[in-house]
Amino acid sequence: MVERARIAPAWLATVVLVTLNLRPFLTAVGPLTPAIQAHTGLSLQALAWLTLLPMALMGAGTWLAPAVLQRVGARSTLALALTLLALGCALRLVPAWLIATAALCGVGVALVQGVLPGLIKLHTPHHVAPMMGVYSAALMGGGALGAQLSPLALQWGMDWSGTLALWSLPVLAALALAWWQLGRMAPPTAAGTRGGATAWLLRRPRTWYLMLAFGLMNGGYASMVAWLAPHYQELGLSAARSGTLVAVLSIAQAVAALLLPVLATRGGPDRRPWLWLTLGCQALGFALLATAPLAAPLATVIVLGVGLGGCFTFFMLVALEHLHAPLQAGALNALMQGGGFLLSALPPWLMARLHQGSSGFSSGWWMQCAIALLVAVLVARFAPARFEHVMRPPAT
């Protein structure tokens, strides 16, 4: 009972440090865009690939993570992933390789995202909900750090390429800690590693259903990242004030991702009420952006942050809880993320099209509100009593 009551501090530190490094390479670019353009002459369309390329690879690459895990094991997979991420960050010292570094970072992050949730379920089976809250909070907190610390490094005298390359140092620290910690933990058995195979999962309709629901939900986050600040700048707010709203959104996401799963452990195994609560927050927030964006901007982004951050975490939990075997559950989670991240690129593009046609973002926010309500309908199918039936593994 003692082991069930505690989480090993070293494993907790490993999860936090590894996950904190999965977003700064992405979010650090935006604040440095003027400096990068002044030095390289790249257009905004070219710089967009620094976001689009890793997002696409994070989607497609996450699907490959279970196969890599099956072939080389958990320790080597995380080491490979973090090495690629550190190398991608470090090579940003060479401006000519900027686009290539985005690809390296995207592949590295994809492997981590595809493997780490399954390892969390494997090594902390009695604390999956709070650990996934920590994972999600660290993911969002790392993104906020990248966006806020990189401009400070520029102000302190570093050039933009050195500032971007600086993010390789915490990745190397995470690599050392993960290598040491996983070397101390029992590796998955051969049977457990084979459980990470994905072919049979792709033959289950529920796998595709999870991809659809997660992708539609995550499109709301992608749209907020892309269009929240421009929306408020069109309404007259300064770049600094609109940036503050993005920061508050990130903080609210991280707090919700950390606290809501802890509160959920006091209830039953059914995550649907919490998913409906967080999706309701999203629908309300998007409706406020569409109808009264200037009435209470801080309150609006806090509501949206709670909805987006909490919903992300509960989707990760739902995917893991569909299967008992940790690496099978991790493989399902990887497939959900992979397909979902690819799909999540569509809503921001649709918002851009709607903005072009209506000269404003209101119609796009209403679209996101409708999507949140649609996902709430899809979530009704996630009754835990049905998980074993819809995801029955093949006979061995």
C-alpha positions as CSV (number, residue, x, y, z in Angstrom):
1,M,0.0,0.0,0.0
2,V,2.9,2.3,0.6
3,E,4.0,2.1,-3.1
4,R,0.5,2.8,-4.2
5,A,0.4,6.0,-2.2
6,R,3.5,7.7,-3.6
7,I,5.1,8.8,-6.8
8,A,8.9,8.4,-7.0
9,P,10.3,12.0,-7.0
10,A,13.0,11.1,-9.6
11,W,10.3,9.8,-12.0
12,L,8.2,12.8,-11.4
13,A,11.2,15.1,-12.1
14,T,11.9,13.2,-15.2
15,V,8.4,13.6,-16.6
16,V,8.4,17.3,-15.8
17,L,11.8,18.1,-17.2
18,V,11.3,16.1,-20.4
19,T,7.8,17.5,-21.0
20,L,8.9,21.2,-20.3
21,N,11.2,20.9,-23.4
22,L,8.5,19.9,-25.9
23,R,7.2,23.3,-26.8
24,P,9.9,26.1,-26.3
25,F,11.5,25.4,-29.7
26,L,8.1,26.2,-31.2
27,T,6.9,29.1,-29.1
28,A,10.3,30.9,-29.0
29,V,10.1,31.7,-32.7
30,G,7.1,34.1,-32.7
31,P,8.5,36.8,-30.4
32,L,11.8,36.8,-32.3
33,T,10.2,37.0,-35.8
34,P,11.3,40.7,-36.5
35,A,14.9,39.9,-35.6
36,I,14.9,36.7,-37.7
37,Q,13.4,38.5,-40.7
38,A,15.8,41.4,-40.4
39,H,18.8,39.0,-40.5
40,T,17.6,36.3,-43.0
41,G,15.2,38.2,-45.2
42,L,12.7,35.3,-44.9
43,S,9.1,36.2,-45.6
44,L,6.3,35.5,-43.1
45,Q,5.2,32.6,-45.4
46,A,8.6,31.1,-45.2
47,L,8.8,31.6,-41.4
48,A,5.4,29.9,-41.1
49,W,7.1,26.6,-41.9
50,L,8.9,26.9,-38.5
51,T,5.5,26.1,-37.0
52,L,3.7,24.2,-39.8
53,L,6.5,21.7,-40.4
54,P,7.0,20.5,-36.8
55,M,3.3,20.4,-36.2
56,A,2.8,18.1,-39.2
57,L,5.7,15.9,-38.2
58,M,4.4,15.8,-34.6
59,G,1.2,14.4,-36.1
60,A,2.7,11.9,-38.5
61,G,5.7,11.1,-36.4
62,T,3.7,10.2,-33.3
63,W,2.2,7.3,-35.2
64,L,5.7,5.8,-35.6
65,A,6.6,6.0,-31.9
66,P,5.1,2.7,-30.9
67,A,7.0,0.9,-33.7
68,V,10.3,2.6,-32.6
69,L,9.5,1.6,-29.0
70,Q,8.9,-2.0,-30.0
71,R,12.3,-2.1,-31.9
72,V,14.7,-0.3,-29.5
73,G,13.0,0.0,-26.1
74,A,11.8,2.9,-24.0
75,R,15.2,4.1,-22.8
76,S,16.7,4.3,-26.3
77,T,13.6,5.8,-27.8
78,L,13.5,8.7,-25.4
79,A,17.3,9.1,-25.8
80,L,16.9,9.3,-29.6
81,A,14.0,11.7,-29.3
82,L,15.7,14.1,-27.0
83,T,19.0,13.9,-29.0
84,L,17.1,14.9,-32.1
85,L,15.4,17.8,-30.2
86,A,18.7,19.0,-28.7
87,L,20.4,18.8,-32.1
88,G,17.6,20.7,-33.8
89,C,17.8,23.5,-31.2
90,A,21.6,23.7,-31.3
91,L,21.8,23.8,-35.1
92,R,19.7,27.0,-35.1
93,L,23.1,28.7,-34.6
94,V,23.3,28.2,-38.4
95,P,20.6,30.4,-40.0
96,A,20.7,28.6,-43.3
97,W,19.6,25.4,-41.6
98,L,16.6,27.0,-39.8
99,I,13.9,25.1,-41.6
100,A,15.7,21.8,-41.3
101,T,16.0,22.3,-37.5
102,A,12.2,22.6,-37.3
103,A,12.0,19.1,-38.9
104,L,14.5,17.6,-36.4
105,C,12.7,19.1,-33.5
106,G,9.3,18.0,-34.7
107,V,10.4,14.3,-35.1
108,G,12.0,14.4,-31.6
109,V,8.9,15.8,-30.0
110,A,6.7,13.3,-31.9
111,L,8.6,10.3,-30.4
112,V,8.4,11.7,-26.9
113,Q,4.7,12.4,-27.2
114,G,4.1,9.0,-28.6
115,V,5.9,7.1,-25.8
116,L,5.8,9.1,-22.6
117,P,2.1,8.7,-21.8
118,G,2.3,4.9,-22.0
119,L,5.4,4.9,-19.8
120,I,3.5,7.1,-17.2
121,K,0.8,4.4,-17.1
122,L,3.4,1.7,-16.9
123,H,5.5,3.1,-14.1
124,T,2.8,5.0,-12.1
125,P,-0.3,2.8,-12.7
126,H,-2.1,4.0,-9.6
127,H,-1.5,7.7,-10.3
128,V,-2.3,8.0,-14.0
129,A,-4.7,11.0,-13.6
130,P,-2.5,13.3,-11.5
131,M,0.6,12.3,-13.6
132,M,-1.1,13.2,-16.8
133,G,-2.1,16.5,-15.2
134,V,1.5,17.1,-14.5
135,Y,2.4,16.1,-18.1
136,S,-0.1,18.5,-19.6
137,A,0.7,21.3,-17.3
138,A,4.4,21.0,-18.0
139,L,3.7,20.8,-21.8
140,M,1.8,24.1,-21.7
141,G,4.1,25.7,-19.1
142,G,7.1,25.0,-21.4
143,G,5.4,26.7,-24.2
144,A,4.8,29.8,-22.1
145,L,8.5,29.8,-21.0
146,G,9.6,29.7,-24.6
147,A,7.5,32.6,-25.6
148,Q,8.4,34.8,-22.6
149,L,12.1,34.0,-21.9
150,S,13.4,34.2,-25.5
151,P,12.6,38.0,-25.9
152,L,14.4,38.6,-22.5
153,A,17.5,36.8,-23.8
154,L,17.4,39.0,-26.8
155,Q,17.2,42.1,-24.6
156,W,20.2,40.8,-22.6
157,G,22.4,41.0,-25.6
158,M,22.1,37.6,-27.3
159,D,21.4,37.4,-31.0
160,W,18.3,35.6,-32.2
161,S,20.1,32.4,-33.3
162,G,21.9,32.1,-30.0
163,T,18.7,32.6,-28.2
164,L,17.0,29.8,-30.1
165,A,20.0,27.5,-29.7
166,L,20.0,28.2,-26.0
167,W,17.0,25.9,-25.6
168,S,19.2,22.9,-26.4
169,L,20.7,23.1,-22.9
170,P,17.6,22.1,-20.9
171,V,17.0,19.4,-23.4
172,L,20.4,17.9,-22.7
173,A,19.6,18.1,-19.0
174,A,16.4,16.2,-19.6
175,L,18.3,13.6,-21.7
176,A,20.8,12.9,-18.9
177,L,18.0,12.6,-16.3
178,A,15.8,10.4,-18.5
179,W,18.7,8.1,-19.4
180,W,19.7,7.7,-15.7
181,Q,16.1,7.3,-14.5
182,L,15.0,4.7,-17.1
183,G,18.2,2.8,-16.5
184,R,17.1,2.3,-12.9
185,M,13.5,1.3,-13.7
186,A,12.4,-2.1,-14.9
187,P,12.1,-2.2,-18.7
188,P,8.9,-3.5,-20.3
189,T,8.8,-7.2,-20.9
190,A,9.0,-8.5,-24.4
191,A,5.3,-9.2,-24.4
192,G,4.6,-5.8,-23.2
193,T,6.7,-4.2,-25.9
194,R,4.9,-6.2,-28.5
195,G,1.7,-4.7,-27.0
196,G,2.8,-1.4,-28.4
197,A,2.1,-2.5,-32.0
198,T,-0.5,-0.4,-33.7
199,A,-1.8,-2.4,-36.7
200,W,-4.7,-4.0,-34.8
201,L,-5.6,-0.6,-33.2
202,L,-6.1,0.9,-36.6
203,R,-8.7,-1.7,-37.3
204,R,-10.8,-0.5,-34.3
205,P,-13.3,2.2,-35.1
206,R,-12.8,3.7,-31.7
207,T,-9.2,4.6,-32.6
208,W,-10.4,6.8,-35.5
209,Y,-13.2,8.2,-33.3
210,L,-10.7,9.3,-30.7
211,M,-8.6,10.9,-33.4
212,L,-11.6,12.8,-34.7
213,A,-12.7,14.1,-31.4
214,F,-9.2,15.0,-30.1
215,G,-8.3,16.7,-33.4
216,L,-11.5,18.8,-33.4
217,M,-10.9,19.8,-29.8
218,N,-7.2,20.6,-30.3
219,G,-8.1,22.8,-33.3
220,G,-9.5,25.2,-30.8
221,Y,-6.1,25.5,-29.1
222,A,-4.4,25.9,-32.5
223,S,-6.8,28.6,-33.4
224,M,-6.3,30.5,-30.2
225,V,-2.5,30.4,-30.6
226,A,-2.8,31.6,-34.2
227,W,-5.6,34.2,-34.0
228,L,-6.2,35.4,-30.4
229,A,-3.5,38.2,-30.5
230,P,-4.4,39.3,-34.0
231,H,-8.1,39.4,-33.1
232,Y,-7.4,41.8,-30.2
233,Q,-5.0,43.9,-32.2
234,E,-7.7,44.4,-34.8
235,L,-9.9,45.7,-31.9
236,G,-7.3,48.2,-30.9
237,L,-5.2,46.5,-28.2
238,S,-1.4,46.9,-28.4
239,A,0.9,44.0,-29.2
240,A,2.0,43.9,-25.6
241,R,-1.6,43.7,-24.2
242,S,-2.6,41.1,-26.7
243,G,0.5,39.1,-25.8
244,T,-0.4,39.3,-22.1
245,L,-3.8,37.7,-23.0
246,V,-1.9,34.8,-24.7
247,A,0.3,34.4,-21.6
248,V,-2.8,34.4,-19.3
249,L,-4.4,31.8,-21.5
250,S,-1.3,29.6,-21.2
251,I,-1.2,30.0,-17.4
252,A,-4.9,29.1,-17.1
253,Q,-4.4,26.0,-19.3
254,A,-1.5,24.8,-17.2
255,V,-3.4,25.3,-13.9
256,A,-6.5,23.6,-15.2
257,A,-4.4,20.7,-16.6
258,L,-2.8,20.2,-13.2
259,L,-5.7,20.6,-10.8
260,L,-8.8,19.2,-12.6
261,P,-7.4,15.6,-12.9
262,V,-6.7,15.7,-9.2
263,L,-10.3,16.8,-8.5
264,A,-11.5,14.1,-10.9
265,T,-9.8,11.3,-8.9
266,R,-12.4,11.9,-6.2
267,G,-15.2,10.8,-8.5
268,G,-15.8,7.6,-10.5
269,P,-14.0,6.4,-13.6
270,D,-16.4,8.2,-16.0
271,R,-14.5,11.3,-17.5
272,R,-17.4,12.5,-19.5
273,P,-18.8,15.0,-17.0
274,W,-15.4,16.6,-16.8
275,L,-15.1,16.6,-20.6
276,W,-18.5,18.3,-20.9
277,L,-17.5,20.9,-18.2
278,T,-14.3,21.8,-20.1
279,L,-16.0,21.8,-23.5
280,G,-18.8,24.0,-22.0
281,C,-16.0,26.5,-20.9
282,Q,-14.7,26.5,-24.5
283,A,-18.1,27.1,-26.0
284,L,-18.7,30.0,-23.6
285,G,-15.3,31.5,-24.2
286,F,-15.6,31.3,-28.0
287,A,-19.1,32.8,-27.8
288,L,-17.7,35.7,-25.7
289,L,-14.9,36.3,-28.2
290,A,-17.5,36.5,-31.0
291,T,-20.0,38.7,-29.2
292,A,-18.3,40.8,-26.5
293,P,-14.5,40.4,-26.8
294,L,-13.8,43.7,-25.0
295,A,-16.2,43.3,-22.1
296,A,-13.9,41.2,-20.0
297,P,-10.9,39.9,-22.0
298,L,-9.0,38.5,-19.1
299,A,-12.0,36.6,-17.8
300,T,-12.7,35.3,-21.3
301,V,-9.2,33.9,-21.9
302,I,-9.2,32.4,-18.4
303,V,-12.4,30.5,-19.1
304,L,-11.0,29.4,-22.4
305,G,-7.7,28.3,-20.8
306,V,-9.5,26.2,-18.3
307,G,-11.6,24.6,-21.0
308,L,-8.7,23.9,-23.4
309,G,-6.1,22.8,-20.8
310,G,-8.5,20.6,-18.8
311,C,-10.0,19.0,-22.0
312,F,-6.6,18.1,-23.4
313,T,-5.7,16.3,-20.2
314,F,-9.0,14.4,-20.0
315,F,-8.7,13.3,-23.6
316,M,-5.2,11.9,-22.8
317,L,-6.6,10.0,-19.8
318,V,-9.6,8.6,-21.8
319,A,-7.3,7.2,-24.4
320,L,-5.0,5.6,-21.8
321,E,-8.0,4.2,-19.9
322,H,-9.4,2.3,-23.0
323,L,-6.8,-0.5,-22.5
324,H,-5.3,-2.1,-19.4
325,A,-1.9,-3.0,-20.9
326,P,0.2,0.2,-20.5
327,L,2.1,0.1,-23.8
328,Q,-1.1,-0.8,-25.7
329,A,-2.7,2.2,-24.1
330,G,0.3,4.3,-24.9
331,A,0.1,3.2,-28.6
332,L,-3.6,4.1,-28.7
333,N,-2.8,7.5,-27.1
334,A,0.0,8.0,-29.8
335,L,-2.4,7.3,-32.6
336,M,-5.0,9.7,-31.2
337,Q,-2.4,12.4,-30.9
338,G,-0.9,11.7,-34.4
339,G,-4.2,11.9,-36.2
340,G,-5.5,14.6,-34.0
341,F,-2.5,17.0,-34.5
342,L,-2.9,16.6,-38.3
343,L,-6.6,17.4,-38.1
344,S,-6.1,20.3,-35.7
345,A,-4.3,22.3,-38.5
346,L,-7.7,22.6,-40.3
347,P,-9.7,24.9,-38.0
348,P,-7.1,27.8,-38.0
349,W,-7.0,27.6,-41.8
350,L,-10.8,27.7,-41.9
351,M,-10.8,30.7,-39.6
352,A,-8.4,32.5,-41.9
353,R,-10.7,31.9,-44.8
354,L,-13.7,33.1,-42.8
355,H,-11.8,36.2,-41.8
356,Q,-11.0,36.9,-45.4
357,G,-14.6,36.6,-46.4
358,S,-16.2,38.6,-43.5
359,S,-13.4,41.0,-42.5
360,G,-13.4,39.8,-38.9
361,F,-12.9,36.9,-36.6
362,S,-16.4,36.7,-35.2
363,S,-17.6,34.0,-37.6
364,G,-14.5,32.0,-36.9
365,W,-15.1,32.1,-33.2
366,W,-18.7,31.0,-33.7
367,M,-17.3,28.1,-35.8
368,Q,-15.1,27.1,-32.9
369,C,-18.1,27.3,-30.5
370,A,-20.0,25.0,-32.8
371,I,-17.1,22.6,-32.9
372,A,-16.9,22.5,-29.1
373,L,-20.5,21.6,-28.9
374,L,-20.0,18.9,-31.6
375,V,-17.2,17.3,-29.6
376,A,-19.5,17.3,-26.6
377,V,-21.9,15.2,-28.6
378,L,-19.1,12.8,-29.7
379,V,-17.9,12.5,-26.1
380,A,-21.2,10.9,-25.1
381,R,-19.8,7.6,-26.6
382,F,-16.9,7.5,-24.1
383,A,-18.6,5.4,-21.4
384,P,-15.9,3.5,-19.5
385,A,-18.1,0.4,-19.3
386,R,-17.7,0.0,-23.1
387,F,-14.0,0.4,-23.3
388,E,-13.1,-3.3,-23.0
389,H,-15.7,-4.2,-25.6
390,V,-14.8,-1.6,-28.3
391,M,-11.0,-2.1,-27.9
392,R,-10.8,-5.9,-27.3
393,P,-7.2,-6.9,-28.3
394,P,-6.7,-9.7,-30.8
395,A,-6.2,-13.2,-29.4
396,T,-2.6,-14.3,-28.9
